[in-house]
Amino acid sequence: MNILVTGGSGYIGTELIRRLATDKAVDRIVVYDNLSRQNYNLFLGDRISGHSKIVFVKGELLDSRNLKKSLDGIDVVYHLAARVTTPFAHSDAHLYEQINHWGTAELVYAVEASKVRKFIYTSSVGVYGSSDYALDESVSPNPKTFYAISKLRGEEHVARLKDKMDTYIFRCGNVYGYSPSMRFDAVINKFVFEANFEKRITIHGNGEQARTFIHIDLISQALANVLSASLKSGTYNLVDRTLSVMDIVDELKQLIPDLEFILINQHMKLNQLVIKPNKEINTLLGTDNSRTIRDELHEFLGKLSF
């Protein structure tokens, strides 16, 4: 089995590549990435187990010629590449549209003319907008930000493939946890960094806003397990736990007793987004989480160098 992973050197991609490389059913992995985040950690450190399977192609999603060439002989495509941000950000509208919308469209066009048999797309729960109660897949999307709008438009292109191949759209929660290719703009990762090195966390709003999260280990495991899972084509929420901002702070204070926090505009109630975990999907993809958030934060802090 030959696999192409767009955005393979990113936060999720780095963990997914390591898992795929150990799968005996996988013969070749093409990492397709433009390295726009200047993140080279996939290429550094100890040799990846099964590293001889991995090939790197530096390329853009909008480079149709390079895409088509890279898809030659590919059986499965993981589309992770995206302009990413936190769920409620409102910047870089043009980049979101170019990469998340039209970049996905270009990839889908190329896949339609290929022999790909399975397509996996990582979307975002941000397409639902905001909510004060737990949403599931039956709720119609209502994106509020440029980022979320672009991800939903990407979904619409990917949905065209459902009649032609196994096609999966995973709306992922806010990802957190240690990876060599870290993102420190995600809320839990940002808080862990601030708590460890500054002993002070900055909170915008009253801290009561909640979001739904999933650990990097769980999401990479779920994506890797799609290869062998008996799962119908469709759109699924891939989330684990819901926490308020103050829930996270309270857990960190248990681990770092002298931790302080500052509330900015604490009179403001900010938007939140709560998603109901899909227990059937979590069980099928092996992402049932037995760890507590405190266990995960303790492990994360232990990965920091000092």
C-alpha positions in Angstrom: 0.0 0.0 0.0 1.3 3.4 -1.0 0.3 6.5 0.9 0.6 10.3 0.3 0.3 12.6 3.3 -0.1 16.3 2.5 1.2 18.4 5.4 3.1 15.4 6.6 5.8 17.4 8.4 3.2 19.3 10.6 2.0 18.8 14.1 -0.4 15.9 13.4 1.5 14.8 10.3 4.8 14.0 12.2 3.0 11.7 14.6 1.0 10.0 11.8 4.0 9.4 9.7 5.8 7.6 12.6 2.8 5.4 13.0 2.3 4.6 9.3 6.0 3.8 8.9 5.6 0.9 11.4 2.6 -0.6 9.6 3.7 -3.7 7.7 0.9 -3.2 5.1 2.4 0.2 4.1 5.1 0.0 1.4 5.8 3.7 0.7 4.9 7.0 2.3 5.1 10.3 0.3 5.3 13.3 2.6 4.0 16.2 0.5 4.7 19.5 2.3 5.7 23.1 1.4 7.4 23.6 4.8 5.7 27.0 5.2 5.8 26.8 9.0 9.6 26.3 8.8 9.2 23.1 10.8 11.9 20.6 10.1 11.5 18.3 13.1 10.2 15.4 11.1 13.6 15.2 9.5 15.6 15.4 12.7 16.4 13.2 15.7 16.4 9.4 15.9 15.7 7.4 12.8 12.1 6.7 12.3 11.3 3.0 12.5 10.6 2.0 8.9 12.3 5.2 7.6 13.2 3.5 4.3 9.6 3.7 3.3 9.4 7.5 3.5 10.0 9.9 0.6 9.8 13.7 0.9 8.3 15.9 -1.9 8.4 19.7 -1.4 5.3 21.0 -3.1 2.3 23.3 -3.0 -1.3 22.3 -3.1 -1.9 24.7 -5.9 0.9 23.1 -8.0 -1.3 20.7 -10.0 1.5 19.3 -12.1 3.6 18.3 -9.0 0.5 17.0 -7.3 -0.4 14.7 -10.2 3.2 13.4 -10.4 3.3 12.7 -6.7 0.0 10.8 -6.8 1.4 8.2 -9.3 0.9 4.8 -7.8 -0.7 6.1 -4.6 -3.5 4.1 -3.0 -4.4 6.3 0.0 -4.3 10.1 0.5 -4.3 11.8 3.9 -5.0 15.5 3.4 -3.7 17.3 6.5 -2.1 20.3 4.8 -3.9 23.6 5.8 -3.5 27.1 7.0 -4.3 26.5 10.6 -5.3 28.6 13.5 -7.3 28.6 16.7 -11.1 28.1 16.1 -12.1 31.7 16.7 -9.4 33.7 14.9 -10.3 36.1 12.2 -7.0 36.9 10.4 -5.4 35.8 7.1 -8.7 35.5 5.1 -6.9 35.3 1.7 -4.5 32.5 2.9 -7.3 30.4 4.3 -9.2 30.7 1.1 -6.2 29.9 -1.1 -4.9 27.0 0.8 -7.8 25.4 2.7 -10.4 26.0 0.0 -8.7 26.1 -3.4 -5.8 24.0 -2.4 -8.1 21.2 -1.3 -10.1 21.7 -4.6 -6.8 21.2 -6.6 -6.0 18.1 -4.7 -9.4 16.6 -5.2 -9.2 17.3 -9.0 -5.9 15.5 -9.1 -7.2 12.6 -7.0 -10.3 12.2 -9.3 -7.9 11.5 -12.2 -5.8 9.0 -10.2 -6.1 5.4 -8.9 -6.5 6.5 -5.3 -8.8 4.1 -3.4 -9.1 5.9 0.0 -9.2 9.7 0.9 -9.0 11.0 4.5 -9.5 14.7 5.2 -8.9 16.4 8.5 -11.4 19.2 8.9 -12.3 21.1 12.1 -15.2 21.2 14.6 -14.9 25.0 14.0 -17.3 24.5 11.0 -20.1 24.3 13.5 -19.5 27.8 14.7 -20.2 28.2 18.4 -22.5 26.4 20.9 -23.4 26.3 24.5 -24.5 22.7 24.3 -22.9 19.5 22.9 -23.3 19.2 19.1 -23.1 16.0 17.0 -22.9 15.3 13.3 -26.6 15.8 12.8 -26.2 19.6 13.3 -25.7 21.7 10.2 -22.4 23.6 10.0 -22.5 27.3 10.7 -18.9 28.6 10.5 -18.2 32.0 12.0 -14.6 32.6 11.0 -12.6 32.8 7.7 -10.7 29.7 8.8 -13.8 27.6 9.5 -15.5 28.8 6.3 -12.5 27.7 4.3 -12.4 24.3 6.0 -16.1 23.7 5.2 -15.6 24.7 1.6 -12.8 22.1 1.5 -15.2 19.5 2.9 -17.6 20.3 0.0 -14.9 19.5 -2.5 -13.9 16.3 -0.7 -17.5 15.1 -0.5 -17.5 14.7 -4.4 -15.2 11.7 -3.9 -17.6 9.7 -1.9 -19.2 8.0 -4.9 -15.7 7.1 -6.3 -13.7 5.8 -3.3 -13.7 5.4 0.4 -13.9 9.0 1.7 -13.6 10.2 5.3 -14.0 13.7 6.6 -13.0 14.0 10.2 -14.0 17.2 12.1 -11.2 17.3 14.7 -11.3 18.9 18.1 -8.6 21.3 19.4 -5.5 19.2 19.3 -3.0 19.2 22.2 -0.1 17.3 23.6 3.6 16.9 22.9 5.0 16.2 19.5 8.4 17.0 18.0 6.6 19.3 15.6 4.9 21.5 18.2 2.2 24.1 17.8 2.1 26.5 20.7 -0.8 28.6 19.4 -3.3 25.9 20.5 -4.7 26.8 23.9 -3.6 23.9 26.1 -0.1 23.8 24.5 0.2 27.6 25.0 -0.9 27.3 28.7 1.6 24.4 29.3 4.5 26.5 27.9 3.5 29.6 29.9 2.9 27.6 33.1 6.3 25.9 32.9 8.5 28.7 31.9 6.7 31.8 33.1 4.7 30.5 36.0 1.9 32.7 34.8 -1.0 32.1 32.4 -2.8 34.9 30.5 -6.6 34.2 30.0 -8.8 36.3 27.8 -12.4 36.7 28.9 -13.8 35.2 32.1 -12.3 31.8 31.6 -15.7 30.0 31.5 -15.6 29.4 27.8 -15.3 25.7 26.9 -13.8 23.8 23.9 -13.7 20.2 22.9 -10.2 18.7 22.7 -8.4 15.6 21.5 -4.8 14.5 22.4 -2.2 14.3 19.6 -1.7 10.6 20.4 -5.3 9.8 20.0 -5.9 11.7 16.7 -2.8 10.2 15.1 -3.8 6.7 16.2 -7.3 7.2 14.9 -6.1 8.4 11.5 -3.6 5.5 11.2 -6.3 3.0 12.1 -8.6 4.2 9.3 -6.4 2.1 7.0 -7.8 -1.2 8.4 -11.0 -0.1 10.2 -14.4 -1.2 8.7 -15.8 2.3 8.5 -18.4 3.6 6.0 -17.5 6.7 4.0 -18.9 9.8 5.8 -18.3 12.8 8.0 -17.4 12.2 11.6 -16.5 14.2 14.7 -13.1 13.2 16.1 -13.0 14.6 19.7 -12.4 13.3 23.2 -13.0 15.7 26.1 -14.6 19.1 26.8 -12.9 21.5 29.2 -13.3 25.1 30.1 -10.3 27.4 30.2 -10.4 27.4 34.0 -10.6 23.6 34.1 -7.3 23.5 32.4 -5.8 26.2 34.7 -7.0 24.3 37.8 -5.4 21.1 36.6 -2.1 22.9 35.9 -2.2 24.5 39.4 -2.3 21.0 40.9 0.9 20.2 39.0 2.5 23.7 39.5 1.3 25.0 42.9 2.9 28.5 42.5 1.2 29.1 39.2 -0.5 32.4 38.7 -3.1 33.5 36.2 -4.2 36.9 34.8 -7.6 37.6 33.4 -7.8 40.1 30.5 -11.3 41.6 29.9 -12.6 39.3 32.5 -16.1 40.8 32.2 -16.4 39.4 28.7 -18.1 36.0 28.0 -16.3 34.7 24.9 -17.6 32.2 22.3 -17.3 28.5 23.1 -17.7 25.3 21.1 -18.9 22.1 22.7 -18.9 18.8 20.6 -20.3 15.5 21.7 -17.8 12.6 21.3 -18.8 10.0 18.8 -18.4 6.9 21.0 -18.9 4.5 18.1 -16.1 6.1 16.1 -13.8 6.4 19.1 -14.2 2.7 19.8 -13.8 1.6 16.2 -10.7 3.7 15.7 -9.2 2.7 19.1 -9.2 6.2 20.6 -11.1 5.5 23.9 -9.0 7.5 26.4 -8.3 6.0 29.8 -6.0 8.8 30.9 -7.1 11.9 32.8 -6.3 15.4 31.7 -3.9 15.7 34.6 -2.0 12.6 33.6 -1.6 14.0 30.1 -0.5 17.5 31.3 2.0 15.8 33.7 3.4 13.8 30.8 3.5 16.9 28.6 5.4 18.9 31.3 7.9 16.1 31.5 8.7 16.4 27.8 9.9 20.0 28.2 13.7 20.3 28.5 13.8 22.3 31.7 
